[in-house]
Amino acid sequence: MLALRKARRKLRMGTICSPNPSGTKTSSEVCNADWMASLPPHLHNLPLSNLAIPGSHDSFSYWVDEKSPVGPDQTQAIKRLARISLVKKLMKKWSVTQNLTFREQLEAGIRYFDLRVSSKPGDADQEIYFIHGLFGIKVWDGLMEIDSFLTQHPREIVFLDFNHFYAMDEAHHKCLILRIQQAFGSKLCPTCSVESMTLKNLWEKKCQVLIFYHCPFYKQYPFLWPGKKIPAPWANTTSVHKLILFLETTLSERAPRGSFHVSQAILTPRVKTIARGLVGGLKNTLVHRNLPAILDWVKTQKPGAMGVNIITSDFVDLVDFATTVIELNDLLQEDKALAKC
């Protein structure tokens, strides 16, 4: 079985999305662009809630605008401090949680995107932006980047989880939802039972996008899934040990049917964490040294109705995160092989 898994890994990792001059493969260059299409046939009939799917935390934060106002997700005290230009530069170090663009994340195998959005103070139009402390790119630009990838990879499925909304009234929500419709059109998957969400069914319907909308407006649109269908428990800790205990506990409490499940394998800085590593930023202070231990936990997991489903991480390119999560699906293949013995 181990040899079989290694052979599959070589096949899946045989393509380089962006070759570098040295000729070596880095984790961000290994191409998992069609990993769902490459899964073995017997997994095509399993609910997506039973598969292991890699995701990113604050997926859009690879770029934030130091020149824009501080976001409405920040306190008044932070907004006052941010009038000093140096403060925004330091904020950027703690607001950025990814290095890869949407396209690069998709090519690396990421299929779940954690999205936080806001209107921008002073904007006369209804434009919506991604936000994490500072404003990111326009939501429309991100949606179009994702749609372009999906058009080129028609058997890949993505989860777009709109879970935080700031400074948005009804008109803003209607504008955002219209943008979603315009971007994806017939690729949008209407709400139905989670158990019917299999690759086979989605491929037959040519649906590729599941939109989760953590706001009552979801009730007005058949293609918006309620946030309760994709719980994402948050450990809110700087300790790897406490994080892993939390992940294990929440997995043991996972509902076996009726919803997806997100394991947020992330550490969250405290005020004192930021104070101690002010110049270093999130990546150098908290993530870089702890991500290998988190990845070791991922390697011990197994997908299934009571196992892991979606796993998210900061800076998904720093380790072989996406490929490690994807390979957990090989355990489902091994179960079938063992049953035949």
C-alpha positions as CSV (number, residue, x, y, z in Angstrom):
1,M,0.0,0.0,0.0
2,L,2.8,2.4,0.8
3,A,4.4,1.8,-2.6
4,L,1.0,2.5,-4.2
5,R,0.7,5.8,-2.4
6,K,4.2,6.8,-3.4
7,A,3.4,6.0,-7.0
8,R,0.3,8.1,-7.0
9,R,2.2,10.9,-5.4
10,K,4.7,10.9,-8.2
11,L,2.0,11.0,-10.8
12,R,0.2,13.8,-9.1
13,M,3.4,15.8,-8.5
14,G,4.7,15.3,-12.0
15,T,3.6,18.7,-13.3
16,I,5.3,22.0,-12.4
17,C,3.0,25.0,-12.5
18,S,5.8,27.5,-12.6
19,P,9.3,26.1,-13.3
20,N,12.1,27.8,-11.6
21,P,15.7,28.2,-13.0
22,S,17.2,25.7,-10.6
23,G,15.1,22.9,-11.9
24,T,14.0,21.9,-8.4
25,K,10.4,21.7,-7.1
26,T,9.3,23.9,-4.3
27,S,6.0,23.3,-2.5
28,S,4.4,26.3,-4.2
29,E,5.5,25.1,-7.7
30,V,4.3,21.5,-7.4
31,C,1.1,21.4,-9.4
32,N,-2.1,19.9,-7.9
33,A,-4.2,21.8,-10.4
34,D,-6.3,18.8,-11.3
35,W,-6.2,16.7,-8.2
36,M,-9.9,16.2,-7.8
37,A,-10.2,15.1,-11.5
38,S,-7.3,12.6,-10.7
39,L,-8.9,10.9,-7.7
40,P,-9.7,7.2,-8.3
41,P,-13.2,6.3,-9.5
42,H,-14.6,4.9,-6.3
43,L,-14.1,8.3,-4.6
44,H,-16.2,10.0,-7.2
45,N,-19.3,8.8,-5.4
46,L,-18.3,9.8,-1.9
47,P,-19.7,13.0,-0.5
48,L,-17.2,15.9,-0.5
49,S,-17.8,16.1,3.2
50,N,-15.9,12.7,3.5
51,L,-12.9,13.8,1.5
52,A,-9.8,15.5,2.7
53,I,-9.6,19.0,1.1
54,P,-6.9,21.6,1.6
55,G,-7.9,25.2,2.4
56,S,-6.3,28.5,3.2
57,H,-7.0,30.9,6.1
58,D,-7.6,34.6,5.2
59,S,-7.1,33.3,1.6
60,F,-7.1,36.8,0.0
61,S,-4.5,38.4,2.3
62,Y,-1.5,37.9,0.0
63,W,-1.8,41.6,-0.8
64,V,-3.1,44.4,1.4
65,D,-3.0,48.1,0.7
66,E,-0.9,50.2,3.1
67,K,-2.2,53.4,1.5
68,S,-5.9,52.6,2.1
69,P,-7.8,53.4,5.3
70,V,-7.6,50.9,8.1
71,G,-10.5,48.5,7.8
72,P,-13.7,48.7,9.8
73,D,-12.8,45.3,11.4
74,Q,-10.3,47.2,13.6
75,T,-10.8,49.1,16.8
76,Q,-10.9,52.9,17.1
77,A,-7.6,52.8,18.9
78,I,-5.9,51.0,16.0
79,K,-7.4,53.4,13.6
80,R,-6.0,56.4,15.5
81,L,-2.5,54.8,15.7
82,A,-2.6,54.0,12.0
83,R,-2.4,57.7,11.1
84,I,1.3,57.1,11.6
85,S,2.6,55.5,8.4
86,L,5.0,53.1,10.2
87,V,2.0,51.6,12.0
88,K,0.4,50.5,8.7
89,K,3.7,48.9,7.6
90,L,3.7,46.9,10.8
91,M,0.0,46.1,10.5
92,K,0.8,44.6,7.0
93,K,3.3,42.2,8.6
94,W,0.5,40.8,10.8
95,S,-2.4,41.1,8.3
96,V,-0.8,39.0,5.5
97,T,-1.4,35.3,6.1
98,Q,-0.7,34.0,2.6
99,N,2.1,34.4,0.0
100,L,0.2,32.9,-3.0
101,T,-2.4,34.6,-5.2
102,F,-5.8,32.9,-5.7
103,R,-4.5,31.4,-8.9
104,E,-1.3,30.1,-7.3
105,Q,-3.2,28.6,-4.4
106,L,-5.6,26.8,-6.8
107,E,-2.7,25.4,-8.8
108,A,-1.1,24.2,-5.5
109,G,-4.3,22.3,-4.7
110,I,-6.2,24.7,-2.4
111,R,-10.0,24.3,-2.8
112,Y,-11.5,26.0,0.2
113,F,-11.2,29.8,0.6
114,D,-11.8,31.8,3.8
115,L,-13.2,35.2,2.7
116,R,-13.8,38.4,4.7
117,V,-15.2,41.4,2.9
118,S,-16.1,45.0,3.4
119,S,-17.1,48.2,1.7
120,K,-14.5,51.0,1.8
121,P,-15.3,54.3,3.7
122,G,-15.6,57.2,1.3
123,D,-16.3,55.1,-1.8
124,A,-19.3,56.5,-3.7
125,D,-20.0,53.2,-5.5
126,Q,-21.0,49.8,-4.0
127,E,-17.6,48.2,-4.6
128,I,-16.6,45.4,-2.1
129,Y,-13.1,44.5,-1.1
130,F,-11.4,41.7,0.8
131,I,-10.2,42.8,4.2
132,H,-8.0,41.7,7.1
133,G,-7.0,44.7,9.1
134,L,-6.1,46.5,5.8
135,F,-8.0,46.4,2.6
136,G,-7.1,43.8,0.0
137,I,-8.0,43.5,-3.7
138,K,-11.5,44.0,-5.1
139,V,-13.7,41.0,-4.6
140,W,-14.7,41.1,-8.2
141,D,-11.0,40.7,-9.3
142,G,-10.6,37.7,-7.0
143,L,-13.8,36.0,-8.3
144,M,-12.7,36.5,-11.9
145,E,-9.3,34.9,-11.1
146,I,-11.0,31.9,-9.6
147,D,-13.5,31.6,-12.4
148,S,-10.7,31.7,-15.0
149,F,-9.0,28.7,-13.3
150,L,-12.2,26.8,-13.1
151,T,-13.0,27.3,-16.7
152,Q,-9.6,25.7,-17.5
153,H,-10.1,22.9,-15.0
154,P,-13.8,21.9,-15.4
155,R,-13.6,19.0,-12.9
156,E,-12.3,21.0,-9.9
157,I,-14.7,22.1,-7.2
158,V,-14.2,25.1,-4.9
159,F,-15.7,26.2,-1.6
160,L,-16.0,30.0,-1.2
161,D,-16.8,30.8,2.5
162,F,-18.0,34.4,2.9
163,N,-17.9,34.4,6.7
164,H,-17.2,38.0,7.8
165,F,-19.0,41.2,6.5
166,Y,-18.0,44.7,7.5
167,A,-19.7,48.1,6.8
168,M,-22.2,46.4,4.5
169,D,-25.9,47.3,4.2
170,E,-28.5,45.6,2.1
171,A,-27.4,47.4,-1.0
172,H,-23.8,46.2,-0.6
173,H,-25.0,42.6,-0.1
174,K,-27.1,42.7,-3.2
175,C,-24.2,44.1,-5.1
176,L,-21.8,41.4,-3.9
177,I,-24.3,38.6,-4.6
178,L,-24.9,40.0,-8.1
179,R,-21.1,40.0,-8.6
180,I,-21.0,36.3,-7.5
181,Q,-23.7,35.5,-10.1
182,Q,-22.0,37.4,-12.8
183,A,-18.6,35.7,-12.1
184,F,-19.7,32.1,-11.9
185,G,-23.1,31.8,-13.6
186,S,-24.0,28.2,-14.2
187,K,-21.0,27.0,-12.2
188,L,-22.8,27.8,-9.0
189,C,-24.2,24.9,-7.1
190,P,-27.7,25.2,-5.7
191,T,-28.2,24.2,-2.1
192,C,-29.3,20.6,-1.5
193,S,-28.3,17.8,0.9
194,V,-24.6,17.7,1.8
195,E,-24.6,14.0,1.2
196,S,-25.6,14.5,-2.5
197,M,-22.5,16.6,-3.1
198,T,-20.3,14.1,-4.8
199,L,-17.8,14.7,-7.5
200,K,-19.9,12.5,-9.9
201,N,-23.1,14.6,-9.3
202,L,-21.3,17.9,-9.6
203,W,-19.5,16.9,-12.8
204,E,-22.8,15.7,-14.3
205,K,-24.4,19.1,-13.5
206,K,-21.3,21.1,-14.4
207,C,-21.3,22.8,-11.0
208,Q,-18.0,23.8,-9.6
209,V,-18.6,26.5,-7.0
210,L,-20.2,26.2,-3.5
211,I,-20.9,29.6,-1.9
212,F,-21.4,29.8,1.9
213,Y,-22.9,33.0,3.1
214,H,-22.9,33.7,6.8
215,C,-25.7,36.3,6.7
216,P,-29.5,35.9,6.5
217,F,-29.4,37.1,2.9
218,Y,-28.6,33.5,2.0
219,K,-32.3,32.7,2.3
220,Q,-33.2,34.8,-0.7
221,Y,-30.9,33.0,-3.2
222,P,-30.9,29.3,-4.1
223,F,-27.1,29.2,-4.7
224,L,-26.1,30.5,-1.3
225,W,-25.5,27.9,1.3
226,P,-26.1,28.8,5.0
227,G,-22.9,29.2,7.1
228,K,-24.2,26.5,9.5
229,K,-23.5,24.0,6.8
230,I,-19.8,24.6,7.1
231,P,-18.8,25.0,10.8
232,A,-15.2,26.1,11.4
233,P,-14.3,25.9,15.1
234,W,-11.6,28.3,16.1
235,A,-9.0,27.5,18.7
236,N,-7.8,31.1,19.3
237,T,-4.5,30.1,20.8
238,T,-0.7,30.6,20.3
239,S,0.1,27.1,21.6
240,V,0.5,24.2,19.1
241,H,-0.3,21.7,21.9
242,K,-3.6,23.5,22.7
243,L,-4.4,23.8,19.0
244,I,-4.0,20.1,18.4
245,L,-6.1,19.2,21.5
246,F,-8.8,21.5,20.2
247,L,-8.7,20.1,16.7
248,E,-9.0,16.5,18.1
249,T,-11.9,17.5,20.4
250,T,-13.9,19.3,17.7
251,L,-13.4,16.4,15.3
252,S,-14.7,14.0,17.8
253,E,-17.8,16.2,18.2
254,R,-18.3,16.5,14.4
255,A,-21.8,15.8,13.1
256,P,-21.6,12.6,10.9
257,R,-24.1,14.0,8.4
258,G,-25.6,17.2,7.2
259,S,-22.6,19.5,7.1
260,F,-19.0,20.0,6.0
261,H,-16.4,20.5,8.6
262,V,-13.4,22.9,8.7
263,S,-10.4,22.2,10.9
264,Q,-8.6,25.5,11.3
265,A,-5.0,24.4,11.8
266,I,-3.9,27.9,12.6
267,L,-2.4,29.8,15.5
268,T,-3.7,33.2,16.5
269,P,-1.5,35.9,18.0
270,R,-2.3,37.7,21.2
271,V,-1.5,41.3,21.8
272,K,1.7,40.4,23.7
273,T,2.7,38.0,20.8
274,I,2.5,41.0,18.4
275,A,4.3,43.3,20.8
276,R,7.2,40.8,21.2
277,G,7.5,40.1,17.4
278,L,6.3,43.5,16.2
279,V,8.8,43.8,13.3
280,G,9.0,40.1,12.5
281,G,5.3,39.8,11.7
282,L,3.0,36.7,11.8
283,K,5.0,34.5,9.5
284,N,8.4,34.9,11.2
285,T,7.1,35.1,14.8
286,L,4.4,32.4,14.9
287,V,3.9,30.5,11.8
288,H,7.3,29.5,10.4
289,R,8.5,27.7,13.5
290,N,5.2,26.0,14.3
291,L,3.9,24.9,10.9
292,P,6.0,21.7,10.7
293,A,4.5,20.5,14.0
294,I,1.0,21.3,12.7
295,L,1.8,19.4,9.5
296,D,2.8,16.4,11.5
297,W,-0.6,16.4,13.1
298,V,-2.2,16.5,9.6
299,K,-0.2,13.5,8.5
300,T,-1.8,11.4,11.3
301,Q,-5.4,12.2,10.2
302,K,-7.9,10.2,8.2
303,P,-10.8,11.5,6.2
304,G,-14.3,10.1,6.4
305,A,-17.7,10.9,8.0
306,M,-16.1,11.3,11.4
307,G,-12.6,12.2,10.2
308,V,-11.1,15.3,8.8
309,N,-12.7,17.1,5.9
310,I,-11.4,20.6,5.1
311,I,-8.1,21.6,6.7
312,T,-6.9,25.2,6.6
313,S,-3.5,26.8,7.1
314,D,-1.7,30.1,7.0
315,F,1.1,30.4,4.4
316,V,0.2,27.2,2.6
317,D,3.4,27.4,0.5
318,L,5.8,27.2,3.4
319,V,5.5,23.4,3.8
320,D,4.0,20.7,1.5
321,F,0.6,21.5,3.0
322,A,-1.8,20.9,0.1
323,T,-0.2,17.7,-1.1
324,T,-0.1,16.3,2.4
325,V,-3.9,16.9,2.9
326,I,-4.7,15.6,-0.6
327,E,-2.7,12.4,0.0
328,L,-5.0,11.6,3.0
329,N,-7.6,10.5,0.5
330,D,-5.3,7.6,-0.4
331,L,-6.3,6.1,2.9
332,L,-9.8,5.8,1.6
333,Q,-8.4,3.9,-1.4
334,E,-6.5,1.6,1.0
335,D,-9.7,0.9,3.0
336,K,-11.4,-0.4,-0.1
337,A,-8.4,-2.5,-1.1
338,L,-8.2,-4.1,2.4
339,A,-11.9,-4.9,2.3
340,K,-11.4,-6.9,-0.8
341,C,-8.6,-9.0,0.8
